[in-house]
Amino acid sequence: MHTATQDRIIRPARNVLGSLRLPGDKSISHRYGMLAAFAEGTSRFTNFSTGADCASTLACMEALGAKVAQLEDGSVMVTGVGGRVTPADQALDCGNSGSTMRMISGLLAPQQGRFTLTGDASLSLRPMERIRKPLQAMGARITLTDGHAPVIIEGNPLQPIDFTTPVPSAQVKTCVLLAGLQTAGTTTVREAVRTRDHSELALRAFGAHLTRTVDSVSIAGPQPLHAIDAAVPGDISSAAFFLCAAALFPGSSLVLDAIGLNPTRASLLDVLTVLGVHIAVIEIEEKHAELIGTVQVTAPEHGLRSTEISGALAAQLIDELPVLAAIAPYTSGGIRIRDAKELRVKESDRIALVAANLRAMGAEVMEFDDGLDVPGGQTLHGAVIDSGGDHRIAMAFSVAALRAEGDTLIQGADSAAISFPEFFDLLDQVAER
Ligand code: S3P
């Protein structure tokens, strides 16, 4: 587990009102940081993610020879290694970050040298076979222990692959594309559900050529990458906590500025609309092919309706499911979640922890292997919440606590800093007490 130790008390709120600008998207920051560190030249990013996970990516890339500087104006400058990393003497510490470990593995497998990637207790329990398999099929030499970290890579030149992802995973897709970028011939990744496409967009922004069809992406290697300047869009998965908080209070009004609205990430807005939330998207612009817009949200006067999230939608909303489940008791007809077994192998078993914490707050909930049924029309009471050191569980139940009767204690609340260190301060800003 992430060693989160600080507890936090969340008092109920009367309303959610205000306007916020959120730090940069975690997924995009990982990719921009990693690609900039690998590219030729110096890249500069504004609104880079402030989360510990992206700091893990930057630290690993620094250990591999890239130069990283945090400027006084908050921007991040990354000078890349020009396509050839320096093997580090020590293990590369990926912290709590699955994205770091899985994506860097693809970047390193075709490089020269020996690399060891380690992580914290939570990351060391997460499945890594899913990246070893395609990389090994490309000829990579990778050793795991029982399918888990440490990931030990003996780098060598690879062969291209035509690979179909067995479970929807943007991290696995990216891992294979980063190996393909450095491999002579055409590497193709096929996926049944289109997962977030930030890697495809970022690779193009850094100068690579990719071809895409409805269900595949191909890259012909080797190709060089060139530095870019970019503004990272606000993180829509962080915005999710505030959008759901605002959804709970009739009369609420929240404006979120400059949020990433990439269509492979924005399904939450559709789900909230189905629940009856009024959402207006204004001032959309495009930067490096990523959509950025301002979102205005108001809760319905007569409460939230019900919905089901399954199939492709479950895969696309995977990071938002904990907070949707946490607000589900306050809907009129509940929320049914299926086809979300991947939740069990995230930073924690999110199905089990969501069910246990909803029960702690007095809610009725049914747990399934691949999801949850959370009936609506329930009243929750304040309780002690076990975040399991998982950032999204800590934040999801801080949102549920806003409508509960009595105070809620979030154990391990500091885990929020994995993706969103500013979360509690911003929540205090918009929660009217
Ligand atoms: C991510 C992909 C998803 C997601 C994670 C970030 C990414 O994981 O849950 O928070 O940035 O590519 P999977 O690739 O395991 O589905």
Boltz pocket constraint, residues with backbone or C-beta under 6 A from the ligand:
constraints:
  - pocket:
      binder: B
      contacts: [[A, 26], [A, 27], [A, 28], [A, 30], [A, 99], [A, 168], [A, 169], [A, 170], [A, 171], [A, 172], [A, 196], [A, 318], [A, 319], [A, 342]]
      max_distance: 6.0
